[in-house]
Amino acid sequence: MAPRPRLHDISELAGVSLATASRVLNGKSGVSQETRQRVIDALADLGYRDVPIRPATSGVLGIITPELDNPIFPLLAQTIEARLTRQGMLAMVCPVTSDTVNEQEYLDHFMATRAAGVVVINGRYAGVDDGYRPYLELIEHNIPTVLVNGVDHDCPLPAVTVDIAAGGAMTVQHLAALGHRRIGCLTGPGRYTTTRHLVAGYTAAMTAAGLDVDPRSIVETLFTIEGGRAGIVGLIEAGVTAIVCAGDLIALGAIAGLTSWGYRVPEDVSVTGFDGTTMVSYTDPSLTSVRQPVERMALTVSTLLAGEAESPVNVHLVAPDLIIGRSTGRGPA
Protein backbone atom coordinates (compact mmCIF):
# COMPACT_ATOMS: atom_id res chain seq x y z
CA MET A 1 0.00 0.00 0.00
CA ALA A 2 1.37 3.42 -0.93
CA PRO A 3 2.00 5.73 2.01
CA ARG A 4 -0.56 8.48 2.69
CA PRO A 5 0.54 11.82 1.20
CA ARG A 6 1.48 14.31 3.91
CA LEU A 7 -0.67 17.42 3.74
CA HIS A 8 2.24 19.58 4.89
CA ASP A 9 4.37 18.41 1.96
CA ILE A 10 1.54 19.00 -0.52
CA SER A 11 0.80 22.52 0.73
CA GLU A 12 4.50 23.46 0.79
CA LEU A 13 5.13 22.28 -2.77
CA ALA A 14 1.94 23.90 -4.09
CA GLY A 15 2.66 27.13 -2.24
CA VAL A 16 -0.74 27.19 -0.51
CA SER A 17 -1.95 27.01 3.10
CA LEU A 18 -2.69 23.72 4.84
CA ALA A 19 -6.38 24.62 4.88
CA THR A 20 -6.44 25.26 1.11
CA ALA A 21 -4.69 21.97 0.34
CA SER A 22 -7.23 20.21 2.56
CA ARG A 23 -10.15 21.87 0.76
CA VAL A 24 -8.86 20.69 -2.61
CA LEU A 25 -8.36 17.12 -1.39
CA ASN A 26 -11.85 17.14 0.08
CA GLY A 27 -13.39 18.48 -3.13
CA LYS A 28 -14.74 21.63 -1.48
CA SER A 29 -15.64 24.88 -3.18
CA GLY A 30 -14.08 28.28 -2.52
CA VAL A 31 -10.75 27.52 -4.23
CA SER A 32 -9.81 28.98 -7.61
CA GLN A 33 -9.18 26.59 -10.50
CA GLU A 34 -5.58 27.76 -10.72
CA THR A 35 -4.97 27.02 -7.03
CA ARG A 36 -6.77 23.69 -7.28
CA GLN A 37 -4.55 22.69 -10.20
CA ARG A 38 -1.40 23.63 -8.27
CA VAL A 39 -2.41 21.23 -5.50
CA ILE A 40 -3.19 18.45 -7.98
CA ASP A 41 0.15 19.02 -9.71
CA ALA A 42 1.93 18.91 -6.33
CA LEU A 43 0.30 15.55 -5.64
CA ALA A 44 1.56 14.24 -8.95
CA ASP A 45 5.07 15.62 -8.36
CA LEU A 46 5.16 13.83 -5.03
CA GLY A 47 4.25 10.56 -6.76
CA TYR A 48 0.58 10.42 -5.76
CA ARG A 49 -1.25 10.27 -9.10
CA ASP A 50 -4.23 8.21 -8.01
CA VAL A 51 -5.21 9.92 -4.75
CA PRO A 52 -9.01 10.33 -4.72
CA ILE A 53 -10.26 13.89 -4.25
CA ARG A 54 -13.64 13.56 -2.59
CA PRO A 55 -15.92 15.48 -0.27
CA ALA A 56 -15.88 14.81 3.46
CA THR A 57 -18.53 12.39 4.69
CA SER A 58 -19.70 14.75 7.45
CA GLY A 59 -20.90 18.30 6.95
CA VAL A 60 -20.59 19.08 10.66
CA LEU A 61 -17.80 21.24 12.02
CA GLY A 62 -16.79 20.87 15.67
CA ILE A 63 -15.95 23.74 18.03
CA ILE A 64 -14.21 22.36 21.11
CA THR A 65 -14.12 24.71 24.08
CA PRO A 66 -13.12 24.44 27.75
CA GLU A 67 -15.77 24.36 30.46
CA LEU A 68 -18.25 27.19 30.02
CA ASP A 69 -17.83 28.73 33.50
CA ASN A 70 -15.57 31.46 32.15
CA PRO A 71 -17.71 33.84 30.03
CA ILE A 72 -15.01 34.33 27.37
CA PHE A 73 -15.22 30.70 26.22
CA PRO A 74 -18.95 30.59 25.37
CA LEU A 75 -18.64 34.05 23.84
CA LEU A 76 -15.84 32.93 21.52
CA ALA A 77 -17.63 29.68 20.65
CA GLN A 78 -20.95 31.42 19.99
CA THR A 79 -19.38 34.16 17.85
CA ILE A 80 -17.39 31.66 15.78
CA GLU A 81 -20.45 29.43 15.37
CA ALA A 82 -22.56 32.38 14.21
CA ARG A 83 -19.92 33.44 11.68
CA LEU A 84 -19.62 29.90 10.27
CA THR A 85 -23.41 29.55 10.07
CA ARG A 86 -23.62 32.71 7.96
CA GLN A 87 -21.15 31.07 5.58
CA GLY A 88 -23.23 27.93 5.28
CA MET A 89 -21.29 25.74 7.72
CA LEU A 90 -23.09 23.72 10.39
CA ALA A 91 -21.11 23.91 13.65
CA MET A 92 -21.52 21.99 16.89
CA VAL A 93 -20.16 23.42 20.16
CA CYS A 94 -18.51 20.76 22.34
CA PRO A 95 -17.63 21.81 25.92
CA VAL A 96 -14.91 19.82 27.65
CA THR A 97 -15.73 18.96 31.26
CA SER A 98 -13.83 17.17 33.98
CA ASP A 99 -16.47 14.49 34.48
CA THR A 100 -17.99 13.93 31.02
CA VAL A 101 -16.24 14.19 27.64
CA ASN A 102 -12.57 15.12 27.42
CA GLU A 103 -10.90 16.90 24.52
CA GLN A 104 -9.21 13.84 23.03
CA GLU A 105 -12.54 11.99 22.82
CA TYR A 106 -13.96 14.85 20.75
CA LEU A 107 -10.87 14.89 18.51
CA ASP A 108 -11.14 11.12 17.99
CA HIS A 109 -14.84 11.43 17.14
CA PHE A 110 -14.33 14.17 14.57
CA MET A 111 -11.49 12.25 12.97
CA ALA A 112 -13.56 9.05 12.79
CA THR A 113 -16.55 10.86 11.27
CA ARG A 114 -14.43 12.93 8.86
CA ALA A 115 -15.79 16.22 10.13
CA ALA A 116 -15.89 19.23 7.83
CA GLY A 117 -13.48 20.97 10.18
CA VAL A 118 -12.46 21.44 13.79
CA VAL A 119 -11.91 24.58 15.86
CA VAL A 120 -10.23 24.20 19.25
CA ILE A 121 -10.39 27.04 21.78
CA ASN A 122 -7.67 27.08 24.47
CA GLY A 123 -7.07 23.35 24.13
CA ARG A 124 -4.52 21.14 25.82
CA TYR A 125 -1.89 22.61 23.52
CA ALA A 126 -1.99 25.72 25.76
CA GLY A 127 0.15 23.79 28.20
CA VAL A 128 3.81 24.64 27.53
CA ASP A 129 4.89 20.99 27.32
CA ASP A 130 1.79 19.42 25.71
CA GLY A 131 2.55 20.04 22.04
CA TYR A 132 0.37 19.90 18.92
CA ARG A 133 0.51 16.23 17.87
CA PRO A 134 -3.26 15.42 18.30
CA TYR A 135 -4.22 18.42 16.15
CA LEU A 136 -1.65 17.71 13.46
CA GLU A 137 -3.25 14.28 13.09
CA LEU A 138 -6.50 15.99 12.07
CA ILE A 139 -4.65 17.99 9.43
CA GLU A 140 -2.95 14.83 8.19
CA HIS A 141 -6.42 13.26 7.77
CA ASN A 142 -7.44 16.24 5.58
CA ILE A 143 -9.68 17.78 8.25
CA PRO A 144 -9.23 21.59 8.30
CA THR A 145 -8.26 22.58 11.85
CA VAL A 146 -7.83 25.99 13.48
CA LEU A 147 -6.62 26.67 17.01
CA VAL A 148 -7.88 29.70 18.93
CA ASN A 149 -5.85 31.31 21.73
CA GLY A 150 -3.27 29.66 23.94
CA VAL A 151 -0.80 28.98 21.10
CA ASP A 152 2.88 29.80 21.02
CA HIS A 153 4.36 31.79 18.16
CA ASP A 154 5.89 28.67 16.58
CA CYS A 155 2.55 26.83 16.34
CA PRO A 156 2.64 24.58 13.23
CA LEU A 157 -1.13 24.79 12.59
CA PRO A 158 -3.39 27.61 11.43
CA ALA A 159 -4.19 29.60 14.57
CA VAL A 160 -5.85 32.80 15.72
CA THR A 161 -4.89 34.40 19.02
CA VAL A 162 -5.42 37.67 20.79
CA ASP A 163 -2.08 39.39 21.35
CA ILE A 164 -1.79 38.74 25.08
CA ALA A 165 1.61 40.38 25.46
CA ALA A 166 0.24 43.55 23.87
CA GLY A 167 -2.75 43.42 26.22
CA GLY A 168 -0.49 43.15 29.24
CA ALA A 169 1.57 46.07 28.02
CA MET A 170 -1.56 48.17 27.43
CA THR A 171 -2.68 47.83 31.04
CA VAL A 172 0.74 48.71 32.43
CA GLN A 173 0.91 51.78 30.19
CA HIS A 174 -2.57 52.84 31.32
CA LEU A 175 -1.73 52.40 35.00
CA ALA A 176 1.67 54.11 34.67
CA ALA A 177 -0.03 57.07 32.98
CA LEU A 178 -2.29 57.33 36.04
CA GLY A 179 0.79 57.67 38.23
CA HIS A 180 1.15 54.14 39.57
CA ARG A 181 4.74 53.08 40.22
CA ARG A 182 4.25 49.73 41.99
CA ILE A 183 2.17 47.63 39.63
CA GLY A 184 1.59 43.94 40.31
CA CYS A 185 0.67 41.12 37.92
CA LEU A 186 -1.82 38.45 38.98
CA THR A 187 -1.55 35.78 36.33
CA GLY A 188 -2.47 32.15 35.68
CA PRO A 189 -0.39 29.02 36.30
CA GLY A 190 3.08 29.15 34.76
CA ARG A 191 2.52 25.97 32.74
CA TYR A 192 0.36 27.89 30.24
CA THR A 193 1.69 29.81 27.25
CA THR A 194 -0.84 32.58 27.97
CA THR A 195 0.81 33.19 31.33
CA ARG A 196 4.25 33.51 29.78
CA HIS A 197 3.00 35.93 27.13
CA LEU A 198 1.19 38.12 29.67
CA VAL A 199 4.21 38.28 31.96
CA ALA A 200 6.44 39.09 28.97
CA GLY A 201 4.20 42.01 27.95
CA TYR A 202 3.89 43.22 31.54
CA THR A 203 7.65 43.05 32.14
CA ALA A 204 8.54 44.79 28.88
CA ALA A 205 6.10 47.64 29.55
CA MET A 206 7.30 48.06 33.14
CA THR A 207 10.89 48.30 31.93
CA ALA A 208 9.96 50.74 29.15
CA ALA A 209 8.18 52.95 31.72
CA GLY A 210 11.26 52.94 33.96
CA LEU A 211 9.53 50.93 36.68
CA ASP A 212 11.16 48.22 38.75
CA VAL A 213 9.88 44.65 38.30
CA ASP A 214 9.74 43.19 41.80
CA PRO A 215 9.57 39.35 41.61
CA ARG A 216 7.16 39.46 44.57
CA SER A 217 4.77 41.48 42.41
CA ILE A 218 4.20 38.63 39.94
CA VAL A 219 1.86 36.06 41.48
CA GLU A 220 0.45 32.92 39.84
CA THR A 221 -3.07 31.78 40.67
CA LEU A 222 -6.07 29.97 39.14
CA PHE A 223 -8.25 31.53 36.41
CA THR A 224 -11.20 31.80 38.82
CA ILE A 225 -12.81 34.26 41.24
CA GLU A 226 -11.42 32.21 44.09
CA GLY A 227 -7.97 32.39 42.49
CA GLY A 228 -8.23 36.17 42.39
CA ARG A 229 -9.16 36.41 46.06
CA ALA A 230 -6.27 34.17 47.08
CA GLY A 231 -3.71 35.80 44.80
CA ILE A 232 -3.93 39.33 46.19
CA VAL A 233 -2.42 38.36 49.53
CA GLY A 234 1.15 38.35 48.23
CA LEU A 235 0.58 41.46 46.13
CA ILE A 236 -0.70 43.51 49.07
CA GLU A 237 2.29 42.39 51.10
CA ALA A 238 4.51 43.59 48.21
CA GLY A 239 2.91 47.04 48.49
CA VAL A 240 1.40 47.33 45.00
CA THR A 241 -1.10 50.10 44.24
CA ALA A 242 -2.37 48.56 40.99
CA ILE A 243 -2.91 45.00 39.77
CA VAL A 244 -2.88 43.64 36.20
CA CYS A 245 -5.03 40.50 36.15
CA ALA A 246 -4.89 37.70 33.56
CA GLY A 247 -8.68 37.39 33.34
CA ASP A 248 -11.89 39.15 34.31
CA LEU A 249 -12.82 36.42 36.79
CA ILE A 250 -9.44 36.81 38.51
CA ALA A 251 -9.99 40.58 38.62
CA LEU A 252 -13.45 40.21 40.17
CA GLY A 253 -12.01 37.91 42.81
CA ALA A 254 -9.20 40.38 43.48
CA ILE A 255 -11.70 43.23 43.95
CA ALA A 256 -13.82 41.10 46.29
CA GLY A 257 -10.74 40.19 48.33
CA LEU A 258 -9.51 43.77 48.50
CA THR A 259 -12.94 44.98 49.62
CA SER A 260 -13.12 42.34 52.36
CA TRP A 261 -9.73 43.54 53.62
CA GLY A 262 -10.98 47.13 53.80
CA TYR A 263 -9.29 48.43 50.64
CA ARG A 264 -11.21 50.65 48.23
CA VAL A 265 -11.08 50.11 44.46
CA PRO A 266 -9.76 52.24 42.81
CA GLU A 267 -9.02 54.77 45.57
CA ASP A 268 -6.50 52.48 47.30
CA VAL A 269 -5.75 49.86 44.66
CA SER A 270 -6.56 49.89 40.93
CA VAL A 271 -7.46 46.60 39.21
CA THR A 272 -7.60 45.62 35.52
CA GLY A 273 -8.98 42.48 33.90
CA PHE A 274 -8.50 40.62 30.64
CA ASP A 275 -11.23 39.39 28.22
CA GLY A 276 -13.66 42.30 28.32
CA THR A 277 -16.92 40.36 28.11
CA THR A 278 -20.16 42.29 28.57
CA MET A 279 -20.28 41.61 32.30
CA VAL A 280 -17.42 44.06 33.00
CA SER A 281 -19.78 47.00 32.44
CA TYR A 282 -22.11 45.78 35.19
CA THR A 283 -19.63 45.06 37.97
CA ASP A 284 -19.17 47.46 40.88
CA PRO A 285 -17.01 49.27 40.04
CA SER A 286 -17.13 48.71 36.29
CA LEU A 287 -13.97 46.87 35.29
CA THR A 288 -11.15 48.27 33.19
CA SER A 289 -10.31 45.32 30.96
CA VAL A 290 -8.44 44.22 27.84
CA ARG A 291 -11.19 43.20 25.43
CA GLN A 292 -10.69 40.25 23.11
CA PRO A 293 -12.01 41.32 19.66
CA VAL A 294 -14.10 38.17 19.21
CA GLU A 295 -15.79 39.31 15.98
CA ARG A 296 -12.43 39.92 14.28
CA MET A 297 -11.11 36.64 15.63
CA ALA A 298 -14.16 34.72 14.36
CA LEU A 299 -13.76 36.26 10.91
CA THR A 300 -10.14 35.11 10.78
CA VAL A 301 -11.15 31.61 11.92
CA SER A 302 -13.72 31.33 9.13
CA THR A 303 -11.21 32.61 6.57
CA LEU A 304 -8.64 30.01 7.61
CA LEU A 305 -11.19 27.19 7.56
CA ALA A 306 -12.33 28.22 4.10
CA GLY A 307 -8.76 28.13 2.84
CA GLU A 308 -8.91 31.76 1.76
CA ALA A 309 -5.84 32.91 3.70
CA GLU A 310 -2.77 32.26 1.58
CA SER A 311 -0.37 33.88 4.05
CA PRO A 312 2.56 31.61 4.95
CA VAL A 313 2.15 32.72 8.59
CA ASN A 314 0.39 30.13 10.73
CA VAL A 315 -0.33 32.25 13.82
CA HIS A 316 -2.55 35.26 13.23
CA LEU A 317 -2.17 37.76 16.08
CA VAL A 318 -5.21 39.98 16.67
CA ALA A 319 -4.69 43.23 18.57
CA PRO A 320 -6.93 43.69 21.63
CA ASP A 321 -8.71 46.82 22.83
CA LEU A 322 -8.44 48.45 26.26
CA ILE A 323 -11.83 49.29 27.73
CA ILE A 324 -11.62 51.86 30.54
CA GLY A 325 -13.94 51.32 33.49
CA ARG A 326 -14.07 52.73 37.02
CA SER A 327 -11.80 50.10 38.60
CA THR A 328 -8.69 52.16 37.79
CA GLY A 329 -7.84 55.58 39.18
CA ARG A 330 -5.01 57.92 40.03
CA GLY A 331 -1.94 56.49 41.73
CA PRO A 332 -0.67 57.76 45.09
CA ALA A 333 0.74 61.27 45.07
C-alpha positions in Angstrom: 0.0 0.0 0.0 1.4 3.4 -0.9 2.0 5.7 2.0 -0.6 8.5 2.7 0.5 11.8 1.2 1.5 14.3 3.9 -0.7 17.4 3.7 2.2 19.6 4.9 4.4 18.4 2.0 1.5 19.0 -0.5 0.8 22.5 0.7 4.5 23.5 0.8 5.1 22.3 -2.8 1.9 23.9 -4.1 2.7 27.1 -2.2 -0.7 27.2 -0.5 -2.0 27.0 3.1 -2.7 23.7 4.8 -6.4 24.6 4.9 -6.4 25.3 1.1 -4.7 22.0 0.3 -7.2 20.2 2.6 -10.2 21.9 0.8 -8.9 20.7 -2.6 -8.4 17.1 -1.4 -11.9 17.1 0.1 -13.4 18.5 -3.1 -14.7 21.6 -1.5 -15.6 24.9 -3.2 -14.1 28.3 -2.5 -10.8 27.5 -4.2 -9.8 29.0 -7.6 -9.2 26.6 -10.5 -5.6 27.8 -10.7 -5.0 27.0 -7.0 -6.8 23.7 -7.3 -4.6 22.7 -10.2 -1.4 23.6 -8.3 -2.4 21.2 -5.5 -3.2 18.4 -8.0 0.1 19.0 -9.7 1.9 18.9 -6.3 0.3 15.6 -5.6 1.6 14.2 -8.9 5.1 15.6 -8.4 5.2 13.8 -5.0 4.3 10.6 -6.8 0.6 10.4 -5.8 -1.2 10.3 -9.1 -4.2 8.2 -8.0 -5.2 9.9 -4.8 -9.0 10.3 -4.7 -10.3 13.9 -4.3 -13.6 13.6 -2.6 -15.9 15.5 -0.3 -15.9 14.8 3.5 -18.5 12.4 4.7 -19.7 14.8 7.5 -20.9 18.3 6.9 -20.6 19.1 10.7 -17.8 21.2 12.0 -16.8 20.9 15.7 -16.0 23.7 18.0 -14.2 22.4 21.1 -14.1 24.7 24.1 -13.1 24.4 27.8 -15.8 24.4 30.5 -18.3 27.2 30.0 -17.8 28.7 33.5 -15.6 31.5 32.2 -17.7 33.8 30.0 -15.0 34.3 27.4 -15.2 30.7 26.2 -18.9 30.6 25.4 -18.6 34.1 23.8 -15.8 32.9 21.5 -17.6 29.7 20.7 -21.0 31.4 20.0 -19.4 34.2 17.9 -17.4 31.7 15.8 -20.5 29.4 15.4 -22.6 32.4 14.2 -19.9 33.4 11.7 -19.6 29.9 10.3 -23.4 29.5 10.1 -23.6 32.7 8.0 -21.1 31.1 5.6 -23.2 27.9 5.3 -21.3 25.7 7.7 -23.1 23.7 10.4 -21.1 23.9 13.6 -21.5 22.0 16.9 -20.2 23.4 20.2 -18.5 20.8 22.3 -17.6 21.8 25.9 -14.9 19.8 27.7 -15.7 19.0 31.3 -13.8 17.2 34.0 -16.5 14.5 34.5 -18.0 13.9 31.0 -16.2 14.2 27.6 -12.6 15.1 27.4 -10.9 16.9 24.5 -9.2 13.8 23.0 -12.5 12.0 22.8 -14.0 14.8 20.7 -10.9 14.9 18.5 -11.1 11.1 18.0 -14.8 11.4 17.1 -14.3 14.2 14.6 -11.5 12.2 13.0 -13.6 9.0 12.8 -16.6 10.9 11.3 -14.4 12.9 8.9 -15.8 16.2 10.1 -15.9 19.2 7.8 -13.5 21.0 10.2 -12.5 21.4 13.8 -11.9 24.6 15.9 -10.2 24.2 19.3 -10.4 27.0 21.8 -7.7 27.1 24.5 -7.1 23.4 24.1 -4.5 21.1 25.8 -1.9 22.6 23.5 -2.0 25.7 25.8 0.2 23.8 28.2 3.8 24.6 27.5 4.9 21.0 27.3 1.8 19.4 25.7 2.6 20.0 22.0 0.4 19.9 18.9 0.5 16.2 17.9 -3.3 15.4 18.3 -4.2 18.4 16.1 -1.6 17.7 13.5 -3.3 14.3 13.1 -6.5 16.0 12.1 -4.6 18.0 9.4 -2.9 14.8 8.2 -6.4 13.3 7.8 -7.4 16.2 5.6 -9.7 17.8 8.2 -9.2 21.6 8.3 -8.3 22.6 11.9 -7.8 26.0 13.5 -6.6 26.7 17.0 -7.9 29.7 18.9 -5.9 31.3 21.7 -3.3 29.7 23.9 -0.8 29.0 21.1 2.9 29.8 21.0 4.4 31.8 18.2 5.9 28.7 16.6 2.5 26.8 16.3 2.6 24.6 13.2 -1.1 24.8 12.6 -3.4 27.6 11.4 -4.2 29.6 14.6 -5.9 32.8 15.7 -4.9 34.4 19.0 -5.4 37.7 20.8 -2.1 39.4 21.4 -1.8 38.7 25.1 1.6 40.4 25.5 0.2 43.6 23.9 -2.7 43.4 26.2 -0.5 43.1 29.2 1.6 46.1 28.0 -1.6 48.2 27.4 -2.7 47.8 31.0 0.7 48.7 32.4 0.9 51.8 30.2 -2.6 52.8 31.3 -1.7 52.4 35.0 1.7 54.1 34.7 0.0 57.1 33.0 -2.3 57.3 36.0 0.8 57.7 38.2 1.2 54.1 39.6 4.7 53.1 40.2 4.2 49.7 42.0 2.2 47.6 39.6 1.6 43.9 40.3 0.7 41.1 37.9 -1.8 38.4 39.0 -1.5 35.8 36.3 -2.5 32.2 35.7 -0.4 29.0 36.3 3.1 29.1 34.8 2.5 26.0 32.7 0.4 27.9 30.2 1.7 29.8 27.3 -0.8 32.6 28.0 0.8 33.2 31.3 4.2 33.5 29.8 3.0 35.9 27.1 1.2 38.1 29.7 4.2 38.3 32.0 6.4 39.1 29.0 4.2 42.0 28.0 3.9 43.2 31.5 7.6 43.1 32.1 8.5 44.8 28.9 6.1 47.6 29.5 7.3 48.1 33.1 10.9 48.3 31.9 10.0 50.7 29.2 8.2 52.9 31.7 11.3 52.9 34.0 9.5 50.9 36.7 11.2 48.2 38.8 9.9 44.6 38.3 9.7 43.2 41.8 9.6 39.3 41.6 7.2 39.5 44.6 4.8 41.5 42.4 4.2 38.6 39.9 1.9 36.1 41.5 0.5 32.9 39.8 -3.1 31.8 40.7 -6.1 30.0 39.1 -8.3 31.5 36.4 -11.2 31.8 38.8 -12.8 34.3 41.2 -11.4 32.2 44.1 -8.0 32.4 42.5 -8.2 36.2 42.4 -9.2 36.4 46.1 -6.3 34.2 47.1 -3.7 35.8 44.8 -3.9 39.3 46.2 -2.4 38.4 49.5 1.2 38.4 48.2 0.6 41.5 46.1 -0.7 43.5 49.1 2.3 42.4 51.1 4.5 43.6 48.2 2.9 47.0 48.5 1.4 47.3 45.0 -1.1 50.1 44.2 -2.4 48.6 41.0 -2.9 45.0 39.8 -2.9 43.6 36.2 -5.0 40.5 36.2 -4.9 37.7 33.6 -8.7 37.4 33.3 -11.9 39.1 34.3 -12.8 36.4 36.8 -9.4 36.8 38.5 -10.0 40.6 38.6 -13.4 40.2 40.2 -12.0 37.9 42.8 -9.2 40.4 43.5 -11.7 43.2 43.9 -13.8 41.1 46.3 -10.7 40.2 48.3 -9.5 43.8 48.5 -12.9 45.0 49.6 -13.1 42.3 52.4 -9.7 43.5 53.6 -11.0 47.1 53.8 -9.3 48.4 50.6 -11.2 50.7 48.2 -11.1 50.1 44.5 -9.8 52.2 42.8 -9.0 54.8 45.6 -6.5 52.5 47.3 -5.8 49.9 44.7 -6.6 49.9 40.9 -7.5 46.6 39.2 -7.6 45.6 35.5 -9.0 42.5 33.9 -8.5 40.6 30.6 -11.2 39.4 28.2 -13.7 42.3 28.3 -16.9 40.4 28.1 -20.2 42.3 28.6 -20.3 41.6 32.3 -17.4 44.1 33.0 -19.8 47.0 32.4 -22.1 45.8 35.2 -19.6 45.1 38.0 -19.2 47.5 40.9 -17.0 49.3 40.0 -17.1 48.7 36.3 -14.0 46.9 35.3 -11.2 48.3 33.2 -10.3 45.3 31.0 -8.4 44.2 27.8 -11.2 43.2 25.4 -10.7 40.3 23.1 -12.0 41.3 19.7 -14.1 38.2 19.2 -15.8 39.3 16.0 -12.4 39.9 14.3 -11.1 36.6 15.6 -14.2 34.7 14.4 -13.8 36.3 10.9 -10.1 35.1 10.8 -11.1 31.6 11.9 -13.7 31.3 9.1 -11.2 32.6 6.6 -8.6 30.0 7.6 -11.2 27.2 7.6 -12.3 28.2 4.1 -8.8 28.1 2.8 -8.9 31.8 1.8 -5.8 32.9 3.7 -2.8 32.3 1.6 -0.4 33.9 4.1 2.6 31.6 5.0 2.2 32.7 8.6 0.4 30.1 10.7 -0.3 32.2 13.8 -2.5 35.3 13.2 -2.2 37.8 16.1 -5.2 40.0 16.7 -4.7 43.2 18.6 -6.9 43.7 21.6 -8.7 46.8 22.8 -8.4 48.4 26.3 -11.8 49.3 27.7 -11.6 51.9 30.5 -13.9 51.3 33.5 -14.1 52.7 37.0 -11.8 50.1 38.6 -8.7 52.2 37.8 -7.8 55.6 39.2 -5.0 57.9 40.0 -1.9 56.5 41.7 -0.7 57.8 45.1 0.7 61.3 45.1 
